[in-house]
Amino acid sequence: MRSGTLQLAALPPLSLYVHLPWCLKKCPYCDFNSHEVSGEMPEQRYIDSVIADLEASLPLIWGRPVHSIFIGGGTPSLFSPQAIDRLLGDIRARLKLDADCEITLEANPGTFEKDRFKAFRSAGVTRLSVGVQSFDDAHLKVLGRVHDRAQAIAAVEEAAQAFDTFNLDIMYALPGQTLENQAQDMRQALALQPPHISIYHLTIEANTYFAKFPPVIPEEDMAYAMLDQITEMTEAAGLGRYEVSAYAKPGHRCFHNLNYWQFGDYLGIGAGAHSKLSFAHRVVRQVRFREPKLYMGKALAGAAVTQETEVSRADLPFEFMLNALRLREGFKLQDFAEKTGLPFTAIQKGLDEAERKGLIERDFVRVKPTERGFDFLNDLQSLFLAE
């Protein structure tokens, strides 16, 4: 209850993110905190560390129910189902989970991981997110993926059998990809009838192999044409675009990601994990130690957090808008006031400018991006940067 500059009438929904940092192989485009497995993964010690991290964080979220859990990485499906079962059991013992708490696990389509899917379901996972990226063997090779087309198809079929809902990850604007290649990828993805697809533009991120050795990727106009094609094909298959990169059938939206975009709270535990937590008078961000071995030592000593900062009043409007404008339905003006503790006037100037440029439409209740606003999202978001 420390004093701060805000006045939040109520706290937003709370989610939990758990980072499991190991992969079989680091992909050349990946800038996440992931580390290649060398030797045996320290499964038990790492879970001990994550739970110690959670215990140290409990006073910050005491009494708040958790609406969703997302186990991301790395490749979390490298962990044994027994380890995931223990992790979720230890979380349940310490947190109050909603009766219908969504529990997502990221998985890759490697053969041995596919055989574990049903066991992950038994451990309490309710939703799988399968990182396919492409169904084209040549593109998978360029992306450094360890699976091939046949394994990807088999994994998605297994996910459909084992889970009531799942997510398929696809990337576009890949090195050497044509519009027809990309249509073929989408035809194959949609033939598997996924209830949710996340679609990401390949971007060359700093500190990756691709940043040092850049591949030739499709030009911007071609990438836009690919995105138009994706949106047409997904809509024809009954998947509505509810967020810039997410398409879902009714009832299959990802609550965990929605909570991020709606400026909800999340506690992030695990190596390099980020948190955003609201209190009555302030909003705080945290970062954990990145390197797994260092993280484990620090977490077991009750000191996993390397950085904690209070979000300034000046930065809150941009942080809120950066997320909320990614949603097709936008946001309610009342939500802005409730989740930032700021008056609506804090975004008035940006909204006026965005409307003048045709990037948003609004009434007295809700603001949402136009088609043009969706296409030029960075331009729209930048209108709310602190001056």
TAWO-V131732 format. One record per residue. N is the residue number from 1. D_CENTER is the distance of its C-alpha to the mean C-alpha in Angstrom with 1 decimal. Layout:
N/D_CENTER + N/D_CENTER
This chain:
1/29.6 + 2/30.3 + 3/31.3 + 4/29.1 + 5/29.3 + 6/27.3 + 7/28.3 + 8/25.5 + 9/27.2 + 10/24.4 + 11/21.2 + 12/17.9 + 13/16.1 + 14/14.7 + 15/11.8 + 16/11.8 + 17/9.4 + 18/11.6 + 19/11.5 + 20/14.0 + 21/14.8 + 22/17.2 + 23/17.5 + 24/20.7 + 25/20.5 + 26/18.6 + 27/17.7 + 28/19.5 + 29/16.6 + 30/14.1 + 31/13.8 + 32/11.4 + 33/13.5 + 34/14.9 + 35/18.6 + 36/20.9 + 37/22.7 + 38/26.3 + 39/28.5 + 40/27.4 + 41/24.1 + 42/24.9 + 43/23.1 + 44/25.2 + 45/25.4 + 46/21.7 + 47/21.2 + 48/24.2 + 49/22.5 + 50/19.2 + 51/21.4 + 52/23.7 + 53/20.8 + 54/19.9 + 55/23.6 + 56/24.1 + 57/21.3 + 58/22.8 + 59/25.2 + 60/22.4 + 61/21.0 + 62/24.3 + 63/24.9 + 64/21.6 + 65/20.2 + 66/16.7 + 67/15.1 + 68/12.2 + 69/11.3 + 70/8.4 + 71/10.1 + 72/8.3 + 73/10.4 + 74/12.7 + 75/13.8 + 76/13.9 + 77/16.3 + 78/18.9 + 79/19.5 + 80/22.3 + 81/22.0 + 82/24.4 + 83/22.2 + 84/19.2 + 85/21.9 + 86/23.2 + 87/19.9 + 88/19.2 + 89/23.0 + 90/23.0 + 91/20.1 + 92/21.9 + 93/25.1 + 94/23.7 + 95/21.5 + 96/22.3 + 97/19.8 + 98/20.0 + 99/22.2 + 100/19.5 + 101/16.6 + 102/13.7 + 103/13.0 + 104/10.5 + 105/11.3 + 106/10.1 + 107/13.5 + 108/15.5 + 109/18.5 + 110/21.2 + 111/24.3 + 112/24.5 + 113/21.0 + 114/21.7 + 115/24.6 + 116/22.6 + 117/20.4 + 118/23.0 + 119/23.3 + 120/19.7 + 121/20.3 + 122/23.4 + 123/21.6 + 124/19.8 + 125/16.5 + 126/16.2 + 127/13.5 + 128/12.8 + 129/10.2 + 130/12.8 + 131/12.3 + 132/15.5 + 133/15.1 + 134/18.7 + 135/21.8 + 136/24.2 + 137/25.6 + 138/26.6 + 139/23.1 + 140/21.6 + 141/24.2 + 142/23.6 + 143/19.8 + 144/21.1 + 145/19.6 + 146/21.7 + 147/21.9 + 148/24.0 + 149/24.1 + 150/26.1 + 151/23.8 + 152/20.7 + 153/22.8 + 154/24.0 + 155/20.6 + 156/19.3 + 157/22.7 + 158/22.5 + 159/19.0 + 160/20.7 + 161/23.6 + 162/22.0 + 163/19.4 + 164/19.8 + 165/16.4 + 166/14.0 + 167/11.6 + 168/12.8 + 169/11.1 + 170/13.8 + 171/14.5 + 172/17.5 + 173/20.0 + 174/20.6 + 175/23.8 + 176/26.8 + 177/25.0 + 178/27.1 + 179/26.6 + 180/28.2 + 181/26.2 + 182/23.0 + 183/24.7 + 184/25.6 + 185/22.1 + 186/21.1 + 187/24.3 + 188/23.6 + 189/20.0 + 190/21.4 + 191/24.5 + 192/22.4 + 193/21.6 + 194/17.8 + 195/17.0 + 196/13.5 + 197/12.6 + 198/9.7 + 199/11.8 + 200/11.4 + 201/14.5 + 202/15.5 + 203/16.0 + 204/18.2 + 205/16.8 + 206/19.3 + 207/20.2 + 208/19.4 + 209/22.2 + 210/21.8 + 211/22.3 + 212/25.6 + 213/26.6 + 214/25.1 + 215/25.3 + 216/26.7 + 217/24.0 + 218/24.8 + 219/25.9 + 220/24.2 + 221/26.4 + 222/25.7 + 223/21.9 + 224/22.4 + 225/24.7 + 226/22.1 + 227/19.6 + 228/22.5 + 229/23.3 + 230/19.9 + 231/19.9 + 232/23.5 + 233/23.0 + 234/20.1 + 235/22.0 + 236/25.1 + 237/23.4 + 238/22.5 + 239/18.7 + 240/18.2 + 241/15.9 + 242/14.4 + 243/11.9 + 244/12.4 + 245/10.5 + 246/10.4 + 247/13.7 + 248/14.9 + 249/18.3 + 250/19.6 + 251/18.4 + 252/15.3 + 253/12.6 + 254/9.4 + 255/10.5 + 256/7.8 + 257/5.6 + 258/9.2 + 259/10.0 + 260/7.9 + 261/9.6 + 262/12.8 + 263/13.0 + 264/13.1 + 265/13.4 + 266/11.5 + 267/13.4 + 268/11.9 + 269/14.4 + 270/15.1 + 271/16.0 + 272/14.4 + 273/12.0 + 274/11.7 + 275/12.8 + 276/13.8 + 277/16.8 + 278/19.4 + 279/23.1 + 280/26.1 + 281/26.9 + 282/24.0 + 283/20.2 + 284/19.3 + 285/16.6 + 286/16.8 + 287/16.1 + 288/17.2 + 289/19.5 + 290/17.8 + 291/20.5 + 292/20.4 + 293/24.2 + 294/24.5 + 295/21.6 + 296/23.3 + 297/26.6 + 298/25.3 + 299/23.4 + 300/26.5 + 301/28.5 + 302/26.4 + 303/25.2 + 304/21.6 + 305/20.7 + 306/21.7 + 307/21.0 + 308/21.0 + 309/21.5 + 310/22.3 + 311/20.8 + 312/24.0 + 313/25.2 + 314/25.3 + 315/21.6 + 316/20.3 + 317/20.9 + 318/18.9 + 319/15.9 + 320/16.1 + 321/16.8 + 322/14.2 + 323/11.6 + 324/14.2 + 325/15.7 + 326/12.7 + 327/13.8 + 328/16.8 + 329/18.5 + 330/18.0 + 331/19.0 + 332/22.1 + 333/24.2 + 334/24.8 + 335/21.1 + 336/21.3 + 337/24.4 + 338/23.2 + 339/19.9 + 340/21.4 + 341/25.0 + 342/26.2 + 343/28.6 + 344/27.7 + 345/30.0 + 346/27.4 + 347/25.7 + 348/28.9 + 349/29.8 + 350/26.4 + 351/26.5 + 352/30.1 + 353/29.4 + 354/26.4 + 355/28.6 + 356/31.5 + 357/29.4 + 358/28.4 + 359/24.6 + 360/24.3 + 361/26.4 + 362/27.1 + 363/29.5 + 364/30.4 + 365/27.5 + 366/24.4 + 367/23.0 + 368/21.1 + 369/20.6 + 370/23.3 + 371/22.9 + 372/24.0 + 373/21.5 + 374/18.6 + 375/20.3 + 376/20.9 + 377/17.8 + 378/18.2 + 379/21.8 + 380/21.1 + 381/18.6 + 382/21.2 + 383/23.8 + 384/22.5 + 385/22.6 + 386/25.0 + 387/28.5
